[in-house]
Amino acid sequence: MKNLVRPVLIILVVLAGSYFLISKGWIEYSYFIQTDFLFTFLGVFIGFSISLYTYITSMFDRVREKINQVNDEENAIIKKSLLVSVHKNIRKDINWQIGSLILVVILSIINLKSVCETDCYLILSRISDSVLLSVFILCIAAIKDIIKVAFLFSDYLINEKSK
């Protein structure tokens, strides 16, 4: 339960910020909120994330070997537990992107005009656009996290002082 609080808060803050920006008309979202753009965007980023995941997991054995060379056993145990944590976080980022793609599909299928009257359509349309903008922002953040891990692993393996 405690592990869910931070991600849920981040999603709610991004969603609220997106709704505020869209309701004020401060963002021209007509292009990148279109579902065909988001399908392409998410498809490419999911493929890129899976490629990075493969690259990162291929380095796990070399990172583990380098950790085993550390003289401090306590430090080695901490670093090995971080490997498990990193793997879980990458998996969450990729699952988020796949879930986002499913959400975009669902929102593109729903015809908001048939769901409600004119008054409620504007509100539902803003909420839908806010969700799509939030998906866009959070998927960029997820891919940024995966890229950051790839660079950290590469730097760790290259840097001889990190033994």
RANORMO-V52047 format. One line per field, one symbol per residue. ss: DSSP state (H for helix, E for strand, C for the rest). Layout:
ss = ???
This chain:
ss = CHHHHHHHHHHHHHHHHHHHHHHHCCCCCCCCCCHHHHHHHHHHHHHHHHHHHHHHHHHHHHHHHHHHCCCCHHHHHHHHHHHHHHHHHHHHHHHHHHHHHHHHHHHHHCCHHHHCCHHHHHHHHHHHHHHHHHHHHHHHHHHHHHHHHHHHHHHHHHCHHHC
